[in-house]
Amino acid sequence: MDTASFADLTRRYHRELQVHCYRMLGSFDAAEDHVQEVFLRAWRSRDAFEERSSVRTWLYRIATNVCLDTLRRTAPPLQPYPDHLLDESPGPDAVAIGRETISLAFLAAIQLLPPRQRAVFILRDVLSWPASEAAALLGTSVPAANSALQRARTTLRERWRGGRLEWAPAAEPDPAERELLERYIAAHEEADPEALIALLREDVRLTIGPGAGEWTGKATVARALRQDMNTLGQWRMLPTSANRLPAVGAYVRGPGDTAFRPFALVVLTPEAGLLAAMDSFETPGLFGAFGLPASLDPTR
């Protein structure tokens, strides 16, 4: 395989391998780093590739093993994935990307699984690989792979009895959801926690990551919003989308600041005209991946 042929592979499979690593790891930053490692390992082992499997299978084998190596050591923090990059994905994996298997709820669910169970679940139930191919990729027997898959399915059923129906976001935001997003933004920019509280379901969940905390129930979330929503300064928000859900890039301008600075990406889960979840990721380094500006001018 010469340099030109290999470069073509990296272009053709980059995005779907990134999504595969993202599902395995739950982290956008880690997924991109791992794809680079995948292609490095593939380049080094290109002469050993004997075409007994497809190029895609060969690359997925390397990608899965790279992710398993990491998960044996540590679990990266959950991060959102920009929708505009999902829309660029070519190849057989593109069909699955548009469904529930990229939602934050799904990704949080599979973080419960041990690494090899997670891998076989993704290969079999997300990518629809035959049992023999999944077992070969993982270097195990078909019965062992099937056993790991059944354990994974059992774990997920016990935690989420509604299964994929509970994980699936709406295919496209409807006008009511767009209005909900606009009202969410307005509540922050007008420093009005009561306007935001009016948008919440009774069973709403607020998470702030990585690791800052989780609040459940309207009364609990309302107390947190009244106490902390405006302590950092003034807000400005730009709409975006992540993991097939509406989202915002939240910027804050503290005392003495000359501009609004990136603070958090917030992914919203609408349900029946209200907010069922608000997942906030304090990862300003991801704003560029979402096509969001590095700062906002307060005079505009």
C-alpha positions as CSV (number, residue, x, y, z in Angstrom):
1,M,0.0,0.0,0.0
2,D,1.6,3.2,-1.1
3,T,1.3,6.7,0.4
4,A,-1.4,7.9,-1.9
5,S,-3.5,4.8,-1.4
6,F,-3.2,5.1,2.4
7,A,-4.1,8.8,2.3
8,D,-7.3,7.9,0.4
9,L,-8.1,5.4,3.2
10,T,-7.7,8.1,5.9
11,R,-10.1,10.4,4.0
12,R,-12.6,7.7,3.3
13,Y,-12.9,6.2,6.8
14,H,-11.8,9.0,9.1
15,R,-15.3,10.2,10.2
16,E,-16.9,6.8,10.7
17,L,-13.9,5.6,12.7
18,Q,-14.1,8.8,14.8
19,V,-17.7,8.1,15.5
20,H,-16.9,4.5,16.4
21,C,-14.2,5.6,18.8
22,Y,-16.6,8.2,20.2
23,R,-19.2,5.6,21.0
24,M,-16.6,3.4,22.6
25,L,-15.1,6.3,24.7
26,G,-17.9,8.9,25.0
27,S,-15.4,11.7,24.5
28,F,-15.1,13.8,21.3
29,D,-11.5,14.9,22.1
30,A,-10.4,11.3,22.9
31,A,-12.1,10.0,19.8
32,E,-10.1,12.3,17.5
33,D,-6.8,11.5,19.3
34,H,-7.6,7.7,18.9
35,V,-8.4,8.0,15.2
36,Q,-4.9,9.5,14.7
37,E,-3.5,6.5,16.6
38,V,-5.5,4.1,14.5
39,F,-4.0,5.4,11.3
40,L,-0.5,5.5,12.7
41,R,-0.8,1.8,13.7
42,A,-2.4,1.0,10.3
43,W,0.5,2.6,8.5
44,R,3.0,0.8,10.5
45,S,1.3,-2.6,9.9
46,R,0.2,-2.0,6.3
47,D,2.6,-4.6,4.9
48,A,1.1,-7.3,7.2
49,F,-2.4,-6.6,5.9
50,E,-3.2,-9.6,3.7
51,E,-6.7,-8.6,2.6
52,R,-8.2,-11.7,4.3
53,S,-10.8,-9.2,5.6
54,S,-12.0,-5.9,4.1
55,V,-10.0,-2.7,4.7
56,R,-12.9,-1.4,6.8
57,T,-12.9,-4.5,9.1
58,W,-9.1,-4.2,9.4
59,L,-9.4,-0.5,10.5
60,Y,-12.3,-1.2,12.9
61,R,-10.2,-4.0,14.5
62,I,-7.4,-1.5,15.1
63,A,-9.8,1.2,16.3
64,T,-11.6,-1.1,18.7
65,N,-8.3,-2.4,20.2
66,V,-6.9,1.1,20.6
67,C,-10.1,2.1,22.5
68,L,-10.0,-1.1,24.6
69,D,-6.4,-0.3,25.6
70,T,-7.4,3.1,26.8
71,L,-10.5,1.9,28.7
72,R,-8.4,-0.7,30.6
73,R,-6.5,2.3,32.1
74,T,-9.1,5.1,32.4
75,A,-12.5,6.3,31.3
76,P,-12.5,9.7,29.5
77,P,-15.3,12.1,30.6
78,L,-18.4,12.3,28.5
79,Q,-18.5,15.0,25.9
80,P,-21.0,16.1,23.2
81,Y,-20.5,15.5,19.5
82,P,-21.2,18.2,16.9
83,D,-24.1,17.4,14.6
84,H,-22.5,19.0,11.6
85,L,-19.7,16.4,11.7
86,L,-22.3,13.6,12.0
87,D,-23.9,14.9,8.8
88,E,-20.6,14.6,7.0
89,S,-20.2,10.9,7.8
90,P,-20.1,8.6,4.7
91,G,-20.2,4.9,4.4
92,P,-22.3,2.1,6.0
93,D,-22.2,3.7,9.5
94,A,-23.9,6.8,8.4
95,V,-27.4,5.2,8.7
96,A,-26.9,4.4,12.4
97,I,-25.5,7.8,13.2
98,G,-28.9,9.5,12.6
99,R,-30.7,7.3,15.2
100,E,-30.6,6.8,18.9
101,T,-27.1,5.3,19.0
102,I,-25.4,8.6,19.1
103,S,-27.7,10.2,21.7
104,L,-26.2,11.3,25.1
105,A,-28.6,8.9,26.9
106,F,-27.3,6.0,24.9
107,L,-23.7,6.9,25.5
108,A,-24.2,7.4,29.2
109,A,-26.0,4.0,29.2
110,I,-23.1,2.0,27.6
111,Q,-20.6,3.6,29.9
112,L,-22.0,1.1,32.5
113,L,-20.7,-1.8,30.5
114,P,-17.2,-3.3,30.9
115,P,-15.0,-2.5,27.9
116,R,-15.3,-5.8,26.0
117,Q,-19.1,-6.0,26.6
118,R,-19.3,-2.4,25.3
119,A,-17.3,-3.3,22.2
120,V,-19.3,-6.4,21.3
121,F,-22.6,-4.5,21.9
122,I,-21.5,-1.7,19.6
123,L,-20.3,-4.1,16.9
124,R,-23.4,-6.4,17.1
125,D,-26.3,-4.1,18.0
126,V,-25.2,-0.8,16.6
127,L,-23.2,-1.7,13.5
128,S,-25.0,-5.0,12.9
129,W,-21.9,-7.1,12.4
130,P,-22.3,-10.9,12.3
131,A,-21.4,-12.8,15.4
132,S,-18.5,-14.5,13.7
133,E,-16.9,-11.1,12.5
134,A,-17.4,-9.5,15.9
135,A,-15.8,-12.5,17.6
136,A,-12.9,-12.5,15.2
137,L,-12.3,-8.8,15.7
138,L,-12.2,-9.2,19.4
139,G,-10.0,-12.4,19.2
140,T,-12.5,-14.6,21.0
141,S,-15.0,-17.4,20.2
142,V,-18.5,-16.9,18.9
143,P,-20.0,-18.4,22.1
144,A,-17.9,-16.0,24.3
145,A,-18.9,-13.0,22.2
146,N,-22.6,-14.0,22.3
147,S,-22.3,-14.4,26.1
148,A,-20.8,-10.9,26.5
149,L,-23.5,-9.5,24.3
150,Q,-26.3,-11.0,26.4
151,R,-24.7,-9.7,29.6
152,A,-24.5,-6.2,28.0
153,R,-28.2,-6.3,26.9
154,T,-29.3,-7.5,30.3
155,T,-27.4,-4.6,32.0
156,L,-29.0,-2.1,29.7
157,R,-32.5,-3.5,30.1
158,E,-32.2,-3.4,33.9
159,R,-31.2,0.3,33.8
160,W,-33.4,1.5,30.9
161,R,-36.5,-0.7,30.6
162,G,-37.8,1.4,27.7
163,G,-34.6,0.6,25.7
164,R,-34.0,2.5,22.6
165,L,-37.3,4.3,22.8
166,E,-36.0,6.1,25.8
167,W,-32.6,7.0,24.2
168,A,-33.9,8.2,20.8
169,P,-34.0,12.0,20.2
170,A,-36.4,13.5,17.8
171,A,-35.3,13.3,14.2
172,E,-35.7,17.0,13.5
173,P,-36.6,19.9,15.9
174,D,-40.2,21.1,15.3
175,P,-41.3,24.7,15.7
176,A,-42.2,24.1,19.3
177,E,-38.7,22.9,20.1
178,R,-37.1,25.8,18.3
179,E,-39.3,28.2,20.4
180,L,-38.2,26.3,23.6
181,L,-34.6,26.8,22.6
182,E,-35.2,30.5,22.0
183,R,-36.9,30.9,25.4
184,Y,-34.1,29.0,27.1
185,I,-31.6,31.5,25.6
186,A,-33.7,34.5,26.4
187,A,-34.0,33.4,30.1
188,H,-30.2,33.4,30.4
189,E,-29.5,36.5,28.5
190,E,-32.2,38.4,30.5
191,A,-30.9,37.0,33.8
192,D,-34.3,35.6,34.6
193,P,-34.2,32.2,36.4
194,E,-37.9,32.1,36.9
195,A,-38.4,32.2,33.1
196,L,-36.1,29.2,32.8
197,I,-37.8,27.4,35.7
198,A,-41.1,27.7,33.8
199,L,-39.7,25.6,31.0
200,L,-38.8,22.6,33.1
201,R,-40.6,19.3,33.5
202,E,-41.3,18.1,37.0
203,D,-38.8,15.3,36.5
204,V,-36.1,17.4,34.9
205,R,-32.4,16.5,35.2
206,L,-29.6,19.0,35.3
207,T,-26.0,17.7,34.9
208,I,-22.8,19.8,34.9
209,G,-19.7,18.1,33.8
210,P,-17.1,17.0,34.0
211,G,-17.9,15.8,37.5
212,A,-19.5,19.0,38.9
213,G,-22.8,17.5,39.9
214,E,-26.3,16.3,39.0
215,W,-29.7,17.6,40.2
216,T,-33.0,15.9,39.6
217,G,-36.5,17.2,39.9
218,K,-37.9,20.6,39.2
219,A,-37.8,21.9,42.8
220,T,-34.2,20.9,43.2
221,V,-33.1,22.3,39.9
222,A,-35.0,25.5,40.5
223,R,-33.2,26.1,43.8
224,A,-29.9,25.6,42.0
225,L,-30.8,28.0,39.3
226,R,-32.0,30.7,41.6
227,Q,-28.8,30.4,43.6
228,D,-26.2,30.1,40.9
229,M,-27.5,31.0,37.5
230,N,-26.3,34.6,37.5
231,T,-23.3,34.4,39.8
232,L,-20.7,34.2,37.0
233,G,-21.8,37.3,35.2
234,Q,-23.8,38.1,32.0
235,W,-24.7,35.4,29.6
236,R,-24.8,35.3,25.8
237,M,-25.8,32.1,24.0
238,L,-25.5,30.8,20.4
239,P,-27.7,28.0,19.2
240,T,-26.1,24.8,17.8
241,S,-26.9,21.1,17.9
242,A,-25.2,18.0,19.4
243,N,-25.9,14.3,19.4
244,R,-29.1,15.0,17.4
245,L,-30.4,17.4,20.1
246,P,-30.7,21.2,20.3
247,A,-27.8,22.8,22.1
248,V,-26.2,26.1,22.9
249,G,-22.8,27.5,23.2
250,A,-22.9,29.5,26.5
251,Y,-20.6,32.5,26.9
252,V,-20.1,34.5,30.1
253,R,-18.9,38.0,30.7
254,G,-17.6,38.4,34.2
255,P,-16.9,41.7,36.0
256,G,-14.2,43.6,34.2
257,D,-14.2,41.4,31.1
258,T,-14.1,43.1,27.7
259,A,-15.8,40.2,25.9
260,F,-18.0,37.2,26.4
261,R,-15.8,34.1,26.8
262,P,-16.8,30.4,26.0
263,F,-17.9,28.7,29.2
264,A,-20.0,25.6,28.4
265,L,-21.8,23.6,25.8
266,V,-25.4,22.8,27.0
267,V,-27.3,20.0,25.3
268,L,-31.1,20.2,25.8
269,T,-33.6,17.3,25.8
270,P,-37.1,18.6,24.9
271,E,-40.1,16.5,25.8
272,A,-43.8,17.5,25.3
273,G,-42.9,21.2,25.1
274,L,-40.7,21.3,28.2
275,L,-37.2,20.5,29.1
276,A,-36.6,17.0,30.3
277,A,-32.8,17.4,30.7
278,M,-30.1,20.0,30.5
279,D,-26.6,18.5,30.2
280,S,-23.9,21.2,30.6
281,F,-20.3,20.4,29.6
282,E,-17.8,23.0,30.8
283,T,-15.4,22.3,27.9
284,P,-14.7,25.6,26.2
285,G,-12.0,23.9,24.1
286,L,-14.8,22.2,22.1
287,F,-16.3,25.4,20.9
288,G,-14.2,25.4,17.7
289,A,-15.3,21.9,16.8
290,F,-18.9,23.2,16.9
291,G,-18.0,26.1,14.6
292,L,-18.6,28.6,17.5
293,P,-16.5,31.8,17.8
294,A,-13.7,32.1,20.4
295,S,-15.4,35.1,21.9
296,L,-18.4,37.5,21.5
297,D,-18.2,41.3,21.3
298,P,-20.5,42.8,24.0
299,T,-21.3,45.7,21.7
300,R,-23.0,43.5,19.1
